[in-house]
Amino acid sequence: MKKKFLITTLVFLIGQQIALACDVCKKNQPAGFENITHGAGPSGTIDYIIIFTASIIVLFTLYLCFKYLIKPQENDPEHIKNIVRNEGF
């Protein structure tokens, strides 16, 4: 058990350093996006619109996911949504 925990911790610590941007990428990325990832980052207005739209879609999908998981609005007690909610999966 300790070995598994140690390996998992090391993977997360090493993975964090790989995921962060290097010094050159930090300088080349626009304000607000530095140190997030490697590469040039968004370069124009269209890129920011795409990022904003994708973020809204992801947040809305996450909201609906939790909404329908917590209150599935199904009356049948054998429905899969109720089984997940009642069994705690």
N, C-alpha and C positions, 0 to 999 in steps of 0.2 A: 504494500500500500504506500509506503514512504517513497519507494523507488518510482512508482507511477506519478505521485505528486511532484517529485523532484524533476522528472522528465517533462511533465506538463508545464511547470513553472519555467524551466529553461527555454522551452519552445516559445512561450509567450514573451519572455524577455528578449530573446534573440530576434524573434519575429518583429518586435516593436522597432528595433534598430534598423531592420531591413525596410520596413514600411515608411519610415520617416525620410524626408528629403535630405539630400546632401547639401553642402554649403553653396555650391554653384547653383543648384536648383532653387534654393531659398532666395538667392539674389534675383533670379530670372522670373520668379512668379509674382503676380500682382498682389497688392495688399489684401489681406484677409485669406489668402490661399497659400501663403508661404508655410513651409514645413509640413505640408499635408502629404505630398507625394512627389515623385520624380517627374520631370518634364517641364514644359513651358507654362502649363496652366491655361486658363481661359484667355483668349487673345482679343476678343471683340464683344460687341453687344449681343450678337447672336449666341455666343457661347454662354453668356450670363443668363439669357432667356431660357436656353435649353436646361441649364443647371437648375434654375428656379422652378421651371415647369416640372422637371423630373422630381425635385424635392417635394413639391405639392402633391404629385401623384403618389409618391411613396408614403407620405404622411397620411393622406386620405385612405389609402389601402390599409395601412396599419390601424387606423381608427376603425374602419369597417371590420377588420379581422377581430379586434377585441370586442367590438360591439356585438357581433353575431356569435362570438364564443361565450360571452357572459350572458346575454339574453337572446337565445336562439330563436325565439318566437315560434316554436313548434309545439303543438299540443300532444303529439304522439310520444309517450314515454320511451318507446323503443327507437326513436330517431337518433341517428349517430351523433348529432350535436348534443343531445341530452345525455347520451352515454358518456361522452368526453367530459362534459361539465360535472356530472354526478360521480364519476369514477376518479376524477382528478388526474387524468392523463396529461 
